[in-house]
Amino acid sequence: MNAIEVINLNKNFKVGKEEISVLKKLDFSVSKGEFLSIMGPSGCGKSTLLYLLGGLDKPTSGIVNVNGKDLSKLSEKQKSIMKRRELGFVFQFYNLVPNLSVEDNILLPIILDGGKIKDYEKKLKDILDRIEMTHKRKVTPRELSGGQQQRVAIARALVFEPDIILADEPIGNLDSKTGTEIMKLFQNINQDLGKTIIQVTHSEEAALYGTSILKLKDGEIQIKEEVAS
């Protein structure tokens, strides 16, 4: 089964009286364990597509299946549970809560889902080890560098052990050395944990850490190709 399947997907936006077509008749699938990079010029619909895949926005028409479930057929409650438990999100600006410690930021999805923190103590320790932030677990985001904050955001995305991680320009705010470290972390998560990862990126270099590339232009798919290993 594919992790994600997109069938005849279209997205339009209204600007005044004009309707602008941002994504047009997209058809593609993402296999379980694939690491896909969505690329293309600014304004081609990359982030819009990512938000549709994650159920953060609704298509004008067409189908997005996630883990075999058609998002349009889920109730808001079912969709919200799926977004917490089956999908992990990582954004360019980290989206951490400034007055919470590193460990509380990571555990936030569990708290919001009504889970018991003590049931996740071993999981938290494992994740902190994986992102190499055990020594920073009690500090707040303002005491961290951008790269460290993004590691915490990745850890938060992993805490529910979702099948799929969606990342929007995850190294867009980072210097090249830190960006490379973050891409290696994503690659390890993909290879070691078997997570399906879909990232939007402008960077050819970042895309090469994945297994495939989807190129968009003017809202249409130009090509979907494997990354040469």
C-alpha positions in Angstrom: 0.0 0.0 0.0 1.2 3.5 -0.8 1.7 6.0 2.1 0.0 8.7 0.0 -1.9 8.6 -3.2 -3.0 11.8 -5.1 -5.7 11.5 -7.8 -6.6 14.3 -10.2 -5.9 16.9 -7.5 -6.8 20.6 -8.2 -6.5 23.7 -6.0 -7.8 27.1 -6.9 -7.7 30.4 -5.0 -10.0 33.4 -5.4 -8.3 36.7 -5.7 -11.0 39.4 -5.9 -13.3 38.2 -8.7 -10.6 36.1 -10.4 -10.0 32.4 -9.7 -6.4 31.4 -9.9 -5.5 27.7 -10.5 -2.5 26.9 -8.3 -2.4 23.1 -8.7 -3.7 21.3 -11.8 -4.7 17.6 -12.3 -1.9 16.2 -10.1 -1.6 12.4 -10.1 1.2 10.6 -8.2 1.8 8.3 -5.3 4.4 8.1 -2.5 5.5 4.6 -1.4 5.9 3.6 2.2 9.5 4.4 3.2 10.0 6.8 0.3 11.8 10.2 1.0 10.3 12.6 -1.6 11.5 16.1 -2.2 9.0 18.5 -3.9 10.9 21.1 -5.9 10.1 24.0 -8.3 10.3 27.8 -8.6 8.7 30.1 -6.0 4.9 30.3 -6.4 4.6 26.9 -8.2 2.4 25.4 -5.5 4.9 23.4 -3.5 3.8 24.3 0.0 0.1 24.3 -1.1 0.6 20.7 -2.2 2.3 19.8 1.1 -0.6 21.3 3.1 -3.1 19.3 1.1 -1.2 16.1 1.7 -1.3 16.8 5.4 -5.0 17.8 5.6 -4.1 21.3 6.6 -6.0 22.6 3.6 -8.8 21.2 1.3 -8.5 20.7 -2.4 -10.9 22.3 -4.9 -11.3 18.9 -6.4 -9.6 15.5 -6.5 -8.5 12.9 -3.9 -5.7 12.7 -1.3 -5.5 9.2 0.3 -3.3 9.0 3.3 -2.5 5.4 4.6 -5.5 4.2 2.4 -7.9 6.8 3.8 -9.5 9.5 1.7 -9.1 12.7 3.6 -12.3 14.2 2.2 -14.3 11.4 3.7 -13.0 11.9 7.3 -14.9 14.0 9.8 -13.0 17.0 11.3 -12.4 15.0 14.5 -11.1 11.9 12.6 -8.8 14.2 10.5 -7.5 15.9 13.6 -6.7 12.6 15.3 -4.9 11.4 12.0 -2.9 14.6 11.9 -1.7 14.1 15.5 -1.0 10.3 15.3 -0.2 9.4 11.7 1.5 12.5 10.4 4.4 14.5 11.8 4.9 18.2 10.7 8.1 20.1 10.6 8.0 23.8 9.5 10.7 26.3 8.4 10.1 28.5 11.6 10.2 25.6 14.1 6.8 26.6 15.8 8.0 25.8 19.3 6.3 27.1 22.4 8.9 29.7 23.8 8.1 29.2 27.5 8.1 25.4 27.5 11.3 23.3 27.9 12.7 21.2 25.2 11.1 18.0 26.6 7.7 19.7 27.1 7.8 20.9 23.5 8.5 17.4 22.3 5.7 15.9 24.4 3.2 18.6 23.5 1.3 16.3 20.9 0.9 13.7 23.7 -0.5 16.3 26.1 -2.9 17.6 23.5 -4.0 14.0 22.7 -4.7 13.3 26.4 -1.9 10.8 26.7 0.0 10.0 29.9 3.5 11.6 29.9 5.0 8.8 32.1 4.1 6.3 29.4 6.5 8.1 27.0 9.5 8.5 29.2 11.6 5.8 27.4 10.4 7.2 24.0 11.4 10.7 25.0 14.9 9.5 26.1 15.3 7.6 22.7 14.3 10.6 20.7 16.5 13.0 22.7 19.4 10.6 22.0 18.6 10.5 18.3 18.5 14.3 17.9 21.6 14.6 20.3 19.8 17.0 22.6 19.7 15.0 25.9 21.9 17.7 27.6 19.4 20.4 26.6 16.1 18.7 27.7 15.3 21.3 30.4 16.2 24.5 28.6 13.7 26.7 26.6 13.9 27.4 22.9 15.3 30.9 23.4 18.5 29.3 24.7 18.9 27.2 21.6 20.4 27.8 18.1 18.2 27.6 15.0 19.6 24.1 14.2 18.9 22.9 17.8 15.3 24.3 17.6 14.7 22.4 14.4 16.0 19.2 16.0 13.4 19.7 18.7 10.7 20.3 16.1 11.7 17.1 14.4 11.6 15.2 17.7 8.1 16.6 18.4 7.1 15.3 14.9 8.4 11.8 15.8 7.0 11.4 19.3 3.7 9.7 18.2 5.8 7.4 15.8 3.8 8.6 12.8 4.2 6.8 9.5 4.7 10.0 7.5 6.6 13.2 8.2 5.9 16.4 6.2 8.5 19.1 6.2 8.1 22.6 4.7 11.5 24.1 3.8 13.0 22.5 7.0 16.5 24.1 6.4 15.3 27.3 4.9 16.3 29.3 7.9 19.6 27.6 8.6 23.2 28.1 7.5 24.6 25.5 5.1 26.6 23.5 7.7 23.6 23.3 10.1 21.3 22.5 7.1 23.5 19.6 6.2 23.3 18.2 9.7 19.5 18.5 9.7 19.3 16.7 6.3 21.5 13.9 7.6 19.2 13.6 10.6 16.2 13.3 8.2 18.0 10.7 6.1 18.8 8.6 9.2 15.1 8.8 10.3 14.1 7.7 6.8 16.6 4.8 6.7 16.8 3.7 10.3 13.1 4.1 11.3 11.6 3.5 7.8 9.6 6.7 8.0 8.0 8.1 4.8 9.3 11.7 4.5 8.0 14.4 2.1 9.8 17.7 2.1 9.4 20.9 0.2 12.8 22.4 -0.7 14.5 24.9 -3.0 17.8 23.2 -2.5 19.1 20.6 -5.0 21.7 19.6 -2.4 18.9 18.9 0.3 16.9 16.9 -2.3 19.8 14.5 -2.8 19.4 13.2 0.8 16.1 11.7 -0.3 15.1 8.9 -2.6 13.0 10.7 -5.2 12.2 14.2 -6.5 8.9 15.6 -7.8 9.3 18.8 -9.9 6.4 21.2 -10.2 6.1 24.1 -12.6 3.1 26.4 -13.0 1.1 24.0 -10.8 1.7 20.9 -12.9 4.1 17.9 -12.5 7.0 18.2 -14.8 8.7 14.9 -13.6 8.9 12.5 -10.7 12.3 10.7 -10.7 14.4 8.6 -8.5 17.6 10.1 -6.9 20.7 8.3 -8.1 22.2 6.4 -5.2 
